[in-house]
Amino acid sequence: MPVNESPVSIAIGDATVSGIYARPGTPFASLVIAHGAGAGMEHPFLAGFARALNDDGVATLRFNFPYREAGRKFPDRPPAAIAAWRAAMELAKASSDGEPLWAAGKSFGGRMASMAVAEGMPAAGLVYLGYPLHPPAQPEKLRDEHLYGLTAPMLFLQGTRDTFATPELLEGVVGRIGPNATLQWLEGGDHSFDVAGRKRPPAEVGASLAAPVAAFLRAHS
């Protein structure tokens, strides 16, 4: 039976953004999920991912960043995105029953989560759905400096064809972070986790990532 989804409003200073909260009967963890730069919280990929996690016993909160809520295309600067992350985590904590509270994000959303944790936002751990280690074709512009001070468990889920993360570079970064970081490759996956020659709806693609994420949460909660 599907878990009910409830619309919520998240206050960020004098502004608010939208969220979608879903809580199964006895969740073993809560996961706050942020969208990527080019799509909002209602994108089928994120919806499929969240709903599959709900079915596996994880409470979820998806939310929009302020730029997306306002209909703008250019992503928020880190201070605004981090403020949104803090507000979303506070709402999820208030809605929980004390279970571990994790942060996850697609691309930009995951990177902003990691920056928020680096600046002191509490989280049981982090899940990256396609970490944007560098811009496409610009491997010299690494976005990794803040990652090395993070001690919480981290799961990097990454496609081997993802142009935002050269495999050798990402493997090196994860190795330097240390044993709290785990890297799982999706063979043939691109930045959207689409696999060449295997056409699937975005909701199905997102749902397919729920099992390894739930397993990681269980192992570290």
Backbone bond lengths (Angstrom), bond angles and torsions (degrees), N, CA, C in turn:
res aa  C-N    CA-C-N  psi(-1)  N-CA   C-N-CA  omega(-1)  CA-C   N-CA-C  phi
1 M - - - 1.466 - - 1.533 109.52 -
2 P 1.348 117.98 126.98 1.457 120.15 -177.56 1.529 112.09 -60.54
3 V 1.326 115.41 145.72 1.459 121.51 176.67 1.518 108.88 -80.50
4 N 1.311 116.84 135.64 1.463 120.97 -179.59 1.526 110.77 -65.55
5 E 1.329 115.06 137.81 1.460 121.39 175.76 1.526 109.09 -106.26
6 S 1.330 115.90 134.15 1.463 120.75 -177.94 1.521 110.33 -119.41
7 P 1.340 118.03 128.38 1.462 119.56 173.76 1.526 110.45 -69.43
8 V 1.319 116.23 140.88 1.460 121.26 179.13 1.524 108.62 -135.13
9 S 1.335 115.40 158.24 1.461 121.98 173.30 1.519 108.22 -112.02
10 I 1.312 116.29 134.54 1.461 122.11 -177.56 1.518 108.58 -114.99
11 A 1.323 116.39 118.18 1.459 120.88 -178.60 1.521 110.46 -81.83
12 I 1.344 115.03 130.20 1.464 121.73 175.80 1.520 106.19 -127.62
13 G 1.309 116.81 93.74 1.453 119.75 -173.09 1.515 109.85 64.72
14 D 1.333 117.14 -124.55 1.465 121.54 179.31 1.527 112.72 -90.23
15 A 1.316 117.42 -2.17 1.464 121.67 -177.95 1.530 110.19 -108.23
16 T 1.316 115.75 169.89 1.465 121.02 175.68 1.520 109.12 -137.23
17 V 1.325 115.25 152.51 1.458 121.02 172.13 1.527 107.84 -127.95
18 S 1.312 115.72 163.35 1.459 121.28 -178.11 1.522 111.15 -89.17
19 G 1.330 114.32 152.46 1.449 120.65 174.68 1.515 110.43 -144.83
20 I 1.324 115.52 166.13 1.465 122.47 175.90 1.520 107.18 -130.87
21 Y 1.333 115.69 118.28 1.464 121.20 -176.72 1.520 109.88 -110.99
22 A 1.320 115.84 136.97 1.469 120.89 178.25 1.519 108.28 -140.11
23 R 1.331 115.54 132.00 1.459 119.88 -174.99 1.530 110.90 -136.08
24 P 1.336 117.32 112.82 1.461 119.04 173.53 1.525 110.36 -69.22
25 G 1.323 116.72 171.26 1.468 120.92 -172.26 1.509 115.43 -54.96
26 T 1.319 118.19 -50.97 1.464 121.47 -178.73 1.528 109.40 -133.69
27 P 1.317 117.64 75.93 1.466 119.99 -176.84 1.533 112.06 -67.90
28 F 1.322 116.03 142.66 1.463 119.90 176.19 1.529 111.85 -89.42
29 A 1.349 116.40 -10.69 1.464 121.91 177.63 1.517 108.76 -161.22
30 S 1.336 115.52 160.11 1.465 122.15 171.34 1.519 107.92 -117.61
31 L 1.326 116.45 140.88 1.453 121.98 -179.74 1.526 109.34 -129.22
32 V 1.316 116.35 120.87 1.462 121.90 173.82 1.529 107.09 -91.70
33 I 1.330 116.50 133.03 1.467 121.60 -170.49 1.523 109.83 -125.51
34 A 1.336 115.67 124.93 1.467 121.20 177.97 1.527 110.26 -107.76
35 H 1.311 115.68 147.80 1.467 121.51 -178.58 1.523 111.74 -81.60
36 G 1.327 115.13 170.53 1.452 121.68 176.24 1.520 111.74 -83.66
37 A 1.320 116.34 -177.59 1.466 120.74 -173.70 1.523 113.00 -67.19
38 G 1.341 117.69 -30.77 1.454 119.13 -171.61 1.511 116.43 -102.95
39 A 1.332 118.07 3.25 1.470 119.97 -177.61 1.523 109.62 -150.08
40 G 1.343 116.33 153.54 1.453 120.83 -177.82 1.517 113.01 -92.72
41 M 1.330 114.59 -171.56 1.470 121.11 -174.15 1.524 112.66 -67.28
42 E 1.329 118.31 -19.29 1.464 120.35 -177.45 1.528 112.91 -91.52
43 H 1.314 117.39 4.16 1.462 119.53 178.15 1.531 109.19 -57.77
44 P 1.343 117.79 138.14 1.463 120.26 -177.37 1.526 114.35 -54.79
45 F 1.331 117.43 -33.06 1.466 120.03 178.55 1.529 110.55 -59.42
46 L 1.342 116.59 -49.97 1.463 120.13 -179.57 1.521 111.87 -69.19
47 A 1.325 116.49 -37.79 1.461 119.72 179.08 1.527 110.54 -63.43
48 G 1.331 116.97 -45.00 1.452 120.49 178.36 1.516 112.32 -62.88
49 F 1.318 116.32 -40.85 1.466 122.05 178.15 1.531 110.59 -61.59
50 A 1.337 116.59 -49.97 1.458 121.11 -177.49 1.531 111.69 -64.21
51 R 1.325 117.09 -43.29 1.463 119.68 -176.91 1.522 112.02 -67.61
52 A 1.320 117.25 -35.85 1.463 119.68 176.45 1.527 110.54 -67.12
53 L 1.323 117.23 -35.81 1.462 120.43 175.69 1.521 111.24 -66.75
54 N 1.331 116.93 -40.82 1.469 120.53 176.43 1.523 110.25 -56.35
55 D 1.323 116.51 -43.49 1.461 121.18 -179.66 1.527 111.86 -65.22
56 D 1.339 115.80 -21.75 1.472 120.51 -178.95 1.524 112.10 -99.66
57 G 1.345 116.93 10.45 1.456 119.64 173.96 1.511 116.39 95.05
58 V 1.321 117.84 20.47 1.467 121.78 179.18 1.527 109.63 -113.20
59 A 1.322 117.25 128.21 1.460 121.45 171.30 1.526 108.64 -76.50
60 T 1.325 117.57 142.91 1.463 120.50 -178.13 1.520 111.80 -132.43
61 L 1.319 114.20 148.66 1.464 122.22 171.14 1.516 107.65 -132.44
62 R 1.330 115.56 111.27 1.466 120.42 171.68 1.529 108.03 -94.77
63 F 1.324 116.59 146.36 1.469 118.61 179.71 1.516 111.04 -147.95
64 N 1.328 115.08 159.24 1.455 121.95 176.01 1.527 110.61 -95.35
65 F 1.307 116.47 143.57 1.457 120.68 168.15 1.539 108.45 -75.16
66 P 1.330 117.98 158.04 1.467 120.08 -176.97 1.524 114.43 -55.66
67 Y 1.330 118.37 -38.92 1.471 119.26 -178.12 1.518 110.92 -63.44
68 R 1.312 115.89 -38.78 1.465 119.65 -179.94 1.524 110.57 -69.61
69 E 1.319 115.89 -39.99 1.464 120.61 179.08 1.528 110.73 -61.24
70 A 1.341 116.11 -34.85 1.458 121.15 -178.24 1.530 113.02 -86.30
71 G 1.336 116.67 -2.30 1.453 119.75 179.02 1.514 114.29 81.93
72 R 1.322 117.32 15.31 1.462 120.83 177.96 1.523 110.02 -86.99
73 K 1.311 116.88 155.93 1.460 121.37 -178.10 1.517 112.88 -95.94
74 F 1.334 116.94 -30.59 1.464 119.00 -174.96 1.523 109.70 -84.63
75 P 1.338 118.47 126.94 1.473 120.89 -175.84 1.520 113.21 -60.37
76 D 1.318 114.32 154.82 1.463 121.10 177.44 1.528 110.67 -63.09
77 R 1.322 115.48 153.04 1.454 120.77 170.40 1.530 108.23 -70.03
78 P 1.334 117.51 157.82 1.468 119.95 -177.06 1.527 116.01 -50.22
79 P 1.337 121.04 -43.17 1.469 117.55 -178.72 1.527 113.66 -58.36
80 A 1.335 117.63 -41.08 1.463 120.87 179.21 1.522 111.13 -70.94
81 A 1.333 117.05 -39.71 1.464 120.33 179.76 1.527 110.84 -67.64
82 I 1.316 116.93 -38.93 1.468 120.78 179.28 1.527 110.31 -67.58
83 A 1.322 117.06 -38.01 1.468 119.85 176.49 1.523 110.46 -62.04
84 A 1.328 116.60 -39.75 1.466 120.25 177.30 1.524 110.57 -64.63
85 W 1.317 116.52 -41.31 1.460 120.10 178.38 1.534 110.94 -60.96
86 R 1.303 116.64 -45.65 1.474 119.85 -179.27 1.529 110.71 -60.86
87 A 1.312 116.53 -42.53 1.465 120.59 -178.54 1.526 110.92 -66.16
88 A 1.321 116.81 -41.01 1.464 120.49 179.20 1.524 111.06 -65.32
89 M 1.310 117.13 -41.81 1.465 120.48 179.21 1.526 111.06 -65.65
90 E 1.318 117.03 -37.25 1.466 120.10 178.64 1.528 110.72 -64.96
91 L 1.336 116.78 -41.00 1.466 119.64 178.21 1.529 110.79 -65.50
92 A 1.335 116.78 -42.86 1.461 120.13 179.21 1.527 110.83 -63.21
93 K 1.310 116.80 -38.76 1.470 120.11 178.34 1.524 110.48 -64.48
94 A 1.329 116.73 -42.82 1.465 120.77 179.82 1.527 111.65 -65.75
95 S 1.333 116.92 -25.81 1.460 121.54 -178.93 1.521 112.79 -90.35
96 S 1.332 116.60 -4.66 1.458 120.22 -173.74 1.521 111.44 -92.40
97 D 1.323 113.92 176.87 1.458 121.13 176.37 1.521 109.87 -116.61
98 G 1.316 115.61 27.64 1.449 121.00 177.82 1.515 114.97 93.35
99 E 1.342 118.09 3.37 1.464 119.74 178.31 1.535 109.98 -70.21
100 P 1.329 118.23 159.91 1.466 120.77 179.30 1.522 111.51 -55.90
101 L 1.318 115.69 138.90 1.464 122.30 -176.93 1.521 109.65 -114.51
102 W 1.328 115.67 114.56 1.453 123.50 -176.13 1.524 111.41 -107.35
103 A 1.327 115.58 160.54 1.466 122.21 176.95 1.524 109.34 -120.15
104 A 1.336 116.46 135.06 1.469 121.14 179.84 1.516 109.25 -140.23
105 G 1.315 115.47 156.93 1.462 117.86 177.55 1.503 112.19 -163.50
106 K 1.325 114.53 150.48 1.461 122.09 173.23 1.516 108.31 -85.73
107 S 1.323 117.28 120.09 1.461 123.32 173.79 1.540 112.48 51.54
108 F 1.337 117.66 -110.74 1.461 122.74 179.55 1.522 111.85 -52.11
109 G 1.335 117.15 -42.13 1.460 120.48 -178.34 1.512 112.77 -63.13
110 G 1.334 116.70 -37.99 1.457 120.17 177.67 1.515 112.11 -71.26
111 R 1.327 115.74 -39.39 1.472 118.97 178.24 1.529 110.49 -62.95
112 M 1.331 117.32 -42.02 1.457 119.93 178.54 1.538 111.34 -66.43
113 A 1.335 117.16 -33.88 1.465 120.15 175.68 1.521 110.46 -61.97
114 S 1.332 116.21 -44.20 1.459 119.70 -179.35 1.526 111.07 -65.28
115 M 1.320 117.78 -36.38 1.464 120.56 177.75 1.521 110.60 -68.84
116 A 1.346 116.77 -36.63 1.459 119.85 177.28 1.524 111.13 -64.42
117 V 1.336 116.78 -42.77 1.468 120.49 177.84 1.523 110.10 -65.67
118 A 1.331 117.35 -38.33 1.464 120.60 177.27 1.521 111.67 -61.83
119 E 1.332 116.35 -26.91 1.468 121.09 178.85 1.527 112.21 -95.57
120 G 1.337 117.37 12.65 1.447 120.15 171.26 1.515 117.22 108.00
121 M 1.336 118.91 0.78 1.462 119.73 178.81 1.527 109.32 -68.47
122 P 1.341 118.38 125.21 1.465 119.49 179.55 1.523 111.40 -68.76
123 A 1.327 116.20 139.20 1.463 122.61 174.36 1.516 107.74 -159.77
124 A 1.331 116.08 141.54 1.464 120.37 177.46 1.516 110.98 -66.94
125 G 1.324 116.57 -25.38 1.449 121.72 179.82 1.512 110.21 175.53
126 L 1.326 115.91 179.17 1.458 122.51 -175.16 1.522 110.60 -130.90
127 V 1.339 115.22 142.89 1.464 122.09 175.94 1.523 107.74 -126.42
128 Y 1.328 115.93 124.55 1.464 121.12 -179.94 1.519 109.49 -109.15
129 L 1.314 116.94 120.65 1.455 122.50 175.29 1.523 108.01 -98.37
130 G 1.314 116.58 86.44 1.454 121.02 -176.60 1.517 111.02 79.62
131 Y 1.336 117.81 73.03 1.467 119.76 -179.32 1.527 109.45 -68.72
132 P 1.355 117.55 129.17 1.469 120.43 -179.04 1.535 110.72 -84.03
133 L 1.327 115.83 79.52 1.466 120.71 -174.04 1.520 112.24 -64.39
134 H 1.328 116.38 -33.02 1.465 120.93 178.35 1.524 108.67 -156.80
135 P 1.343 118.66 159.36 1.462 119.71 174.44 1.528 110.09 -64.50
136 P 1.335 117.98 152.83 1.467 119.78 178.27 1.536 111.81 -55.22
137 A 1.328 115.05 134.45 1.468 122.88 178.38 1.527 113.39 65.75
138 Q 1.340 116.84 14.15 1.470 120.28 177.25 1.529 109.96 -131.28
139 P 1.326 117.52 62.71 1.460 120.24 -175.64 1.528 114.21 -65.60
140 E 1.324 116.47 -14.10 1.470 118.92 178.95 1.527 112.43 -75.89
141 K 1.325 117.08 -14.96 1.468 121.24 -177.75 1.532 110.20 -98.27
142 L 1.321 115.91 69.27 1.455 120.81 -176.40 1.526 111.94 -74.40
143 R 1.334 114.79 143.24 1.467 121.92 176.85 1.535 107.45 -114.40
144 D 1.314 114.92 67.93 1.457 118.88 -171.04 1.524 115.23 -128.95
145 E 1.327 118.91 -11.48 1.461 120.56 -169.46 1.525 113.10 -56.41
146 H 1.344 117.49 -41.59 1.466 120.14 -175.25 1.519 112.61 -74.83
147 L 1.332 117.87 -14.22 1.462 120.46 -175.20 1.524 112.82 -71.76
148 Y 1.317 117.41 -27.80 1.461 119.94 -170.93 1.525 114.03 -74.01
149 G 1.323 116.72 -14.80 1.461 118.83 177.37 1.516 113.43 -94.16
150 L 1.331 117.43 0.19 1.462 120.81 -177.16 1.519 110.32 -85.41
151 T 1.328 116.32 131.36 1.467 120.84 -177.23 1.520 113.01 -110.42
152 A 1.328 118.23 -10.08 1.466 121.16 179.31 1.525 109.81 -70.67
153 P 1.336 118.51 156.80 1.460 120.76 175.16 1.523 110.86 -59.73
154 M 1.326 116.07 138.60 1.461 121.28 -179.72 1.518 109.85 -134.51
155 L 1.334 115.30 134.59 1.458 121.88 175.33 1.518 108.94 -116.02
156 F 1.323 116.22 120.79 1.453 122.40 173.64 1.530 107.98 -101.01
157 L 1.334 117.31 112.13 1.461 122.06 172.16 1.525 106.98 -100.73
158 Q 1.318 117.70 121.21 1.461 120.07 -170.91 1.520 111.13 -143.73
159 G 1.325 116.89 139.40 1.456 121.64 173.79 1.513 110.91 -80.89
160 T 1.322 116.87 143.98 1.463 120.14 -178.09 1.525 112.42 -70.45
161 R 1.344 117.79 -16.41 1.475 121.17 177.51 1.528 111.82 -104.14
162 D 1.310 117.64 16.89 1.462 121.46 -177.97 1.523 109.50 -72.82
163 T 1.334 116.57 115.77 1.463 120.45 -177.94 1.524 113.14 -73.13
164 F 1.341 117.00 -7.92 1.460 120.57 177.93 1.534 112.49 -91.10
165 A 1.325 117.36 3.38 1.465 119.91 -179.65 1.525 109.70 -157.57
166 T 1.330 116.74 98.08 1.449 120.65 174.51 1.529 108.71 -60.64
167 P 1.339 118.66 126.73 1.462 120.28 -173.16 1.527 115.16 -51.58
168 E 1.324 117.55 -46.69 1.466 119.42 -178.56 1.526 111.19 -62.78
169 L 1.334 116.80 -38.64 1.458 120.24 -179.69 1.527 110.96 -67.22
170 L 1.336 116.76 -44.44 1.460 119.25 -179.35 1.527 110.96 -65.98
171 E 1.326 117.15 -39.92 1.460 119.76 177.20 1.524 110.93 -60.73
172 G 1.323 116.38 -38.88 1.462 120.00 177.64 1.517 112.44 -65.38
173 V 1.343 116.61 -42.47 1.460 120.88 179.06 1.524 110.92 -62.65
174 V 1.333 116.28 -47.96 1.466 120.35 -179.68 1.523 110.54 -62.15
175 G 1.319 117.27 -38.99 1.460 120.34 177.23 1.512 112.19 -63.35
176 R 1.327 116.89 -38.65 1.470 120.14 -179.83 1.531 111.76 -73.25
177 I 1.322 117.43 -29.80 1.466 119.52 177.69 1.515 109.62 -61.04
178 G 1.327 116.31 -43.93 1.461 119.80 177.38 1.514 112.86 117.95
179 P 1.338 116.85 -170.51 1.471 121.51 -171.67 1.526 114.64 -68.83
180 N 1.337 118.32 -12.66 1.466 119.66 177.27 1.521 112.48 -78.22
181 A 1.329 117.53 -6.61 1.469 121.61 -179.77 1.525 110.70 -108.95
182 T 1.326 115.68 134.48 1.470 122.64 179.69 1.521 108.71 -124.39
183 L 1.319 116.22 135.38 1.464 121.98 179.10 1.525 109.09 -115.84
184 Q 1.340 116.27 124.90 1.457 121.68 175.30 1.522 108.83 -121.26
185 W 1.316 115.91 124.35 1.461 121.28 -178.78 1.524 111.25 -92.68
186 L 1.327 116.16 141.40 1.454 122.36 168.26 1.522 106.69 -103.89
187 E 1.322 115.70 107.71 1.458 121.11 -174.67 1.531 110.58 -60.36
188 G 1.330 115.12 123.86 1.456 121.51 177.15 1.512 115.13 82.98
189 G 1.322 117.82 -2.33 1.455 120.79 -177.40 1.514 113.14 -77.33
190 D 1.340 116.26 143.38 1.463 120.41 174.46 1.528 109.56 -96.69
191 H 1.322 117.74 -162.38 1.464 120.13 -176.10 1.522 112.31 -67.29
192 S 1.325 116.69 -21.83 1.468 121.29 176.48 1.530 111.80 -97.35
193 F 1.338 116.46 5.24 1.465 124.23 -177.78 1.529 112.48 67.74
194 D 1.326 116.12 18.20 1.461 119.84 171.50 1.529 108.30 -77.13
195 V 1.322 116.11 135.88 1.458 122.11 179.55 1.516 108.76 -105.44
196 A 1.319 116.87 130.09 1.462 121.46 -179.39 1.525 110.50 -57.21
197 G 1.336 115.75 131.49 1.448 121.08 178.72 1.515 114.58 81.78
198 R 1.331 116.30 2.50 1.468 119.63 -179.85 1.528 108.26 -131.11
199 K 1.315 116.33 85.63 1.465 121.32 -175.42 1.521 110.47 -78.55
200 R 1.344 116.30 120.47 1.467 121.66 178.40 1.525 109.19 -136.51
201 P 1.337 118.22 148.18 1.459 120.08 175.50 1.533 109.87 -62.79
202 P 1.344 118.04 149.30 1.462 120.50 -179.77 1.527 113.69 -55.08
203 A 1.335 117.47 -36.71 1.468 119.81 -179.95 1.523 111.04 -63.11
204 E 1.323 116.61 -37.85 1.468 120.74 178.56 1.523 110.96 -69.90
205 V 1.331 116.24 -37.58 1.463 120.51 177.91 1.536 109.75 -62.82
206 G 1.331 115.86 -47.87 1.459 119.56 178.67 1.512 111.91 -61.05
207 A 1.329 116.72 -43.35 1.467 120.77 -179.47 1.515 111.50 -61.96
208 S 1.336 117.29 -32.00 1.465 120.71 -177.83 1.528 112.35 -67.30
209 L 1.323 117.35 -18.73 1.471 121.00 179.77 1.523 112.86 -88.04
210 A 1.329 116.79 -8.47 1.466 119.61 -175.27 1.523 112.54 -68.31
211 A 1.327 117.59 -39.13 1.467 120.06 -176.03 1.531 112.68 -61.56
212 P 1.348 119.82 -50.07 1.462 118.06 177.88 1.526 113.45 -64.69
213 V 1.331 116.92 -32.18 1.465 119.52 177.88 1.525 110.43 -68.62
214 A 1.330 117.54 -46.32 1.463 120.79 178.79 1.523 111.01 -61.05
215 A 1.325 116.89 -39.65 1.469 120.37 178.53 1.525 110.38 -63.34
216 F 1.321 117.39 -40.45 1.462 121.07 179.05 1.524 110.64 -66.14
217 L 1.328 116.69 -42.75 1.456 120.33 178.59 1.529 110.96 -61.97
218 R 1.320 116.62 -42.51 1.464 120.08 179.62 1.533 110.77 -63.15
219 A 1.322 115.79 -40.94 1.462 120.16 -176.79 1.532 113.09 -70.24
220 H 1.343 116.45 -20.02 1.463 119.54 -175.17 1.523 112.95 -121.47
221 S 1.324 117.49 12.05 1.469 120.11 179.91 1.527 110.37 -102.78
